[in-house]
Amino acid sequence: MVTERDYYEILEIERSAGDAEIKRSFRRLAQKWHPDVNTEAGSEVRFKEINEAYQVLSDPKRRQIYDVVGKSGLGDMGGSGSPFGEGFGGFGDLFDAFFAGMGGSATGARRSRRQSGSDLRYDLRITFDEAVRGIDKEIDFDLLDRCLTCGGSGATPGSAPVTCTACGGRGEIRSVRQTMLGQMVNVTPCNRCNGEGRMIDVPCQACRGDGRVQRHKKIRVTVPAGIDEGHQIRLSGEGEAGPRGGTPGNLYVAVHVTPHAQLRRDGTELYYEMQMSIAQAALGTRTRIPTIEGEEEIEVRPGTQPGTEIRLRGRGVPHLRRPGSRGDLHVMVRVNVPTKLSKRQRQLLEDLAAESGEVVLTGGIFDRMKDAIG
């Protein structure tokens, strides 16, 4: 017995819902509650409710009567009865409910199952300067490419593929089975044509009907400025050709960058460790550092402390997605403390310490041993 519930409530829609929303809600609920996929108790009753509500609300005339006087005004026009009444258009809507989300349709054209070509990967090694500045590179590789003899069709020139007699060119075989609620349609790829819908009677001799031959290929790749280690460049349609005219795959160029001898990169930022002596840090100096454009002289101010960062804005790596914009070059100051001193150097540092009132160890190791013994 069908539960007396409001049809709009059953389909979980508002009374103002349009035809598209009604059908969309029906498909969703039919997929959820069909007894063949839902084993919960009461799923059959729930599914019949959904079917009945849809038959009425999907028909403009019956919906208008229902909106005015309710179910009692429908009489023989009600939605009860076979779950495959006119509201389903010969079970087309129910089939759509189960296959619309999977690329199929009860009334749609043949689904193309022609196999696509494989994607390819090419490992490209470039220098640090090439990565920063950008460059065009010619690469070459072997692949299965479209047969020039048959144009990729796989058929001998002058002939053409013919429609598969097993599936009638649809690329799929449909079988209908009876269930307690009516007919259910099962769709599988055609085994004879592998889902392509076409057969080749006279195969091309050059490619033996595959539509592809092994070939050595050369292409130019534009490496954009600012590319980094591990980035990939996708070249659409430059992969292997698909069998018998199938869509070609893509070529992925994996970039590997040789590191710079002195500069360390982190994204668009560059870092340089600049070594200097105590005297240079204290008194200041002018020194040359490496940059993308070559060596450049910079000034280090007197009194520069260890760990100081000198930042050169806009002297880093170009941004890939912001043309004209670059990162910064960070010069990190590292002050070297000498481990060995000449007698003169030691005396000068001791004089400096005395002038500053600092306590230091004076004299060499032998002088200190003499003092300890004496």
C-alpha positions in Angstrom: 0.0 0.0 0.0 1.4 3.4 -1.0 1.7 5.9 1.9 -0.5 8.9 1.5 2.2 11.6 1.5 2.5 14.9 -0.4 4.2 14.3 -3.7 6.5 17.3 -3.3 7.6 16.0 0.1 8.3 12.6 -1.4 10.6 14.0 -4.1 12.1 16.4 -1.6 11.4 19.5 -3.6 9.5 22.8 -3.2 6.1 23.4 -4.9 7.7 26.0 -7.1 10.3 23.5 -8.5 10.8 23.4 -12.3 10.9 20.4 -14.6 14.7 20.1 -14.5 14.7 20.1 -10.7 11.9 17.5 -10.5 13.8 15.2 -12.8 17.1 15.8 -11.0 15.6 14.9 -7.7 13.8 11.9 -9.1 17.1 10.5 -10.5 18.9 11.0 -7.2 16.2 9.3 -5.2 15.7 6.5 -7.7 19.4 5.6 -7.5 19.2 5.6 -3.7 16.0 3.6 -3.2 15.8 1.1 -6.1 15.3 -2.4 -4.5 18.0 -3.8 -6.7 20.6 -1.6 -5.0 19.0 -0.9 -1.7 18.4 -3.8 0.6 16.9 -1.8 3.5 13.4 -2.9 4.6 10.8 -0.7 2.9 13.0 0.3 0.0 10.4 -1.2 -2.5 7.6 0.9 -1.0 9.8 4.0 -0.9 10.7 3.5 -4.6 7.0 3.1 -5.6 6.3 6.3 -3.8 9.0 8.1 -5.7 7.8 6.7 -9.0 4.2 7.7 -8.4 5.1 11.2 -7.3 7.3 11.7 -10.4 4.6 10.4 -12.8 2.3 13.1 -11.6 4.6 16.0 -11.1 6.5 15.5 -14.4 3.2 15.7 -16.3 2.0 19.4 -16.6 -1.7 18.5 -16.8 -1.7 16.1 -13.9 0.5 18.4 -11.8 -1.9 21.3 -12.3 -4.9 19.1 -11.1 -2.9 17.9 -8.2 -1.9 21.4 -7.1 -5.5 22.5 -7.2 -7.5 19.7 -5.7 -4.9 17.1 -4.6 -4.6 13.4 -5.4 -8.4 12.8 -5.2 -8.9 15.0 -8.3 -6.7 12.8 -10.5 -9.0 9.8 -10.6 -7.7 7.4 -13.3 -5.0 9.9 -14.1 -3.1 9.2 -10.9 0.4 7.9 -10.7 -0.3 4.5 -9.1 0.2 1.3 -11.0 3.1 0.0 -13.0 6.4 1.7 -12.1 7.0 2.1 -15.8 3.9 4.1 -16.7 3.9 7.0 -19.2 5.8 9.2 -16.8 8.9 7.2 -17.6 8.5 7.5 -21.4 9.1 3.7 -21.8 11.6 3.4 -18.8 13.9 6.0 -20.4 13.8 8.2 -17.3 14.6 5.3 -15.0 17.5 4.3 -17.1 18.8 7.9 -17.1 18.5 7.9 -13.4 21.0 5.1 -13.1 23.4 5.9 -15.9 23.4 9.7 -16.3 26.2 10.0 -13.8 28.3 7.4 -15.5 28.5 8.8 -19.0 25.5 6.8 -20.4 22.0 7.6 -21.5 18.9 5.6 -22.5 18.3 7.7 -25.6 21.8 9.3 -26.2 24.1 8.6 -29.2 26.8 5.9 -29.2 29.3 6.4 -26.5 32.8 6.7 -28.0 35.2 4.2 -26.5 38.0 4.8 -28.8 41.2 4.4 -26.8 43.4 7.4 -26.2 47.1 7.4 -26.6 49.5 7.1 -23.7 51.1 10.1 -22.0 54.9 10.3 -22.2 57.5 11.7 -19.9 60.8 13.3 -20.9 63.5 14.2 -18.4 65.2 17.5 -19.4 68.4 18.7 -17.6 69.2 22.4 -17.8 71.7 24.7 -16.1 70.9 27.2 -13.3 71.3 30.1 -15.7 68.9 28.5 -18.3 66.3 27.9 -15.6 66.5 31.5 -14.4 66.6 33.2 -17.8 64.4 30.7 -19.8 65.5 29.0 -23.0 64.2 27.0 -26.0 65.4 23.4 -26.1 65.1 20.8 -28.9 64.3 17.4 -27.6 64.0 14.1 -29.4 62.4 10.8 -28.4 60.8 7.6 -29.8 57.0 7.0 -29.7 54.0 5.4 -31.4 52.9 8.1 -33.8 50.0 8.4 -36.3 50.6 6.2 -39.4 51.0 8.4 -42.4 50.1 5.7 -44.8 46.5 5.3 -43.6 46.2 8.6 -41.7 45.8 6.8 -38.5 42.5 5.0 -39.4 44.2 1.5 -39.5 42.5 0.7 -42.8 44.3 0.2 -46.2 44.3 3.5 -48.2 41.2 3.5 -50.4 39.1 1.6 -47.9 37.5 2.7 -44.7 36.4 1.1 -41.4 32.9 -0.3 -41.5 30.2 -0.3 -38.9 30.4 -3.2 -36.4 27.6 -5.6 -37.0 27.5 -6.8 -33.5 26.6 -3.5 -31.9 25.3 -1.6 -34.9 28.0 1.1 -34.4 27.0 2.0 -30.9 30.1 0.5 -29.3 28.0 -1.1 -26.6 25.7 -4.1 -26.1 22.5 -3.6 -24.1 20.6 -6.4 -22.5 17.2 -6.1 -20.9 16.1 -8.2 -18.0 12.9 -8.4 -16.1 12.7 -7.6 -12.4 9.8 -7.5 -10.0 9.5 -3.8 -10.8 9.8 -4.1 -14.6 12.7 -4.0 -17.0 16.3 -3.2 -16.2 18.9 -2.4 -18.9 22.5 -3.5 -18.6 25.1 -1.9 -20.9 28.5 -3.4 -21.6 31.2 -2.5 -24.2 31.0 -4.5 -27.4 33.6 -7.3 -27.4 33.9 -7.5 -31.2 34.9 -3.9 -31.8 36.3 -3.2 -28.3 33.7 -0.4 -27.9 34.8 1.5 -31.0 31.7 0.8 -33.0 33.8 0.2 -36.1 35.6 -2.7 -37.7 38.5 -2.8 -40.2 38.1 -5.3 -43.0 41.3 -4.6 -44.8 44.1 -3.5 -42.4 46.8 -1.1 -43.4 50.0 -3.0 -44.2 52.3 -0.3 -42.7 50.7 -0.3 -39.2 48.9 -3.7 -39.4 45.6 -2.0 -38.6 46.7 -0.2 -35.5 46.9 3.2 -37.0 50.2 3.9 -35.4 53.9 3.2 -36.2 57.1 3.6 -34.2 58.8 6.9 -35.0 61.6 9.2 -33.8 60.3 12.7 -33.1 62.0 16.1 -32.6 60.2 19.1 -31.1 61.2 22.4 -29.5 60.2 23.1 -25.9 60.0 26.6 -24.5 61.4 26.6 -21.0 59.9 29.6 -19.2 62.2 31.9 -17.1 62.0 31.0 -13.4 61.3 27.3 -13.8 62.6 25.2 -10.9 63.7 21.7 -10.1 60.8 19.2 -10.3 58.5 21.4 -12.4 56.8 19.8 -15.4 55.9 21.3 -18.8 52.8 19.8 -20.3 52.7 19.6 -24.1 49.1 18.7 -25.0 48.7 16.2 -27.8 52.4 15.5 -28.1 52.3 12.1 -26.5 51.6 8.8 -28.3 48.8 8.6 -30.8 45.7 6.6 -29.9 44.9 3.4 -31.8 42.9 3.9 -35.0 42.5 7.6 -34.8 42.2 7.8 -31.0 43.0 11.0 -29.2 46.8 11.4 -28.7 48.2 11.6 -25.2 50.3 14.4 -23.7 54.0 14.8 -23.3 55.2 15.9 -19.8 58.7 17.4 -19.7 60.2 17.0 -16.2 62.8 19.7 -15.6 66.0 19.0 -13.6 68.2 22.0 -12.8 71.9 21.9 -12.1 72.5 23.9 -8.9 74.6 27.1 -8.9 78.1 26.8 -7.4 77.6 29.7 -5.0 74.0 30.8 -5.0 71.3 28.8 -3.2 67.7 29.1 -4.5 64.5 28.9 -2.6 61.6 29.6 -4.9 62.2 33.0 -6.3 64.6 34.0 -3.6 68.4 33.6 -3.9 70.9 33.4 -1.0 74.6 34.0 -0.9 77.0 33.3 2.1 79.5 36.1 2.1 82.7 35.5 4.1 84.7 38.4 5.6 87.3 39.0 8.2 86.9 40.7 11.6 88.7 43.8 10.3 86.5 44.0 7.2 83.3 43.7 9.3 84.6 46.3 11.8 86.0 48.8 9.3 83.8 48.2 6.3 84.8 47.1 2.9 83.9 46.8 -0.8 83.6 43.2 -2.2 82.3 41.4 -5.2 79.5 38.9 -5.1 77.9 36.6 -7.7 74.4 37.5 -9.1 72.3 36.3 -12.0 73.7 39.0 -14.2 77.3 38.2 -13.2 79.7 39.5 -10.4 78.7 42.8 -8.8 80.5 45.0 -6.3 78.7 45.9 -3.1 79.6 48.0 0.0 79.7 46.6 3.5 79.3 49.3 6.1 81.6 49.6 9.1 80.5 47.7 12.2 78.6 45.0 10.2 77.7 42.2 12.6 77.9 38.4 12.0 74.5 37.2 10.6 73.6 40.5 9.1 71.5 40.2 5.9 72.1 42.6 3.0 69.0 42.4 0.8 69.2 43.3 -2.9 65.6 43.7 -4.0 64.5 42.5 -7.4 67.8 40.6 -8.0 66.4 37.1 -7.5 64.6 34.7 -9.8 61.8 35.8 -12.1 58.2 34.8 -11.1 56.7 32.2 -13.4 53.2 33.6 -13.2 54.0 37.3 -12.8 56.1 38.5 -15.8 58.4 41.3 -15.0 58.5 40.5 -11.2 61.5 38.9 -9.5 62.4 37.8 -6.0 65.3 39.2 -4.0 69.0 38.3 -3.5 69.9 37.8 0.2 73.5 38.3 1.1 74.2 36.7 4.5 77.3 38.0 6.3 79.6 35.4 7.9 82.6 36.8 9.9 85.6 34.5 9.9 87.5 34.3 13.2 91.2 33.3 12.5 92.5 30.2 14.2 96.2 31.0 13.7 97.8 34.5 14.3 101.2 35.8 13.5 103.1 37.5 16.4 102.3 40.9 14.9 98.6 40.1 14.4 98.3 38.9 18.0 100.0 42.0 19.3 97.6 44.2 17.4 94.5 42.4 18.7 95.8 42.5 22.2 96.3 46.3 21.9 92.8 46.6 20.6 91.4 44.6 23.5 93.4 46.7 26.0 92.1 49.9 24.3 88.6 48.6 24.7 89.1 47.4 28.3 88.5 43.8 27.3 90.0 40.9 29.2 91.8 38.5 26.8 94.5 35.8 27.0 97.8 37.5 26.2 101.0 36.0 24.8 101.4 32.6 23.1 101.0 29.2 24.6 104.7 29.0 25.5 104.6 32.3 27.2 101.7 31.2 29.3 103.5 27.9 30.2 106.5 29.9 31.3 104.3 32.0 33.5 102.7 29.0 35.0 106.1 27.3 35.8 107.8 30.4 37.1 
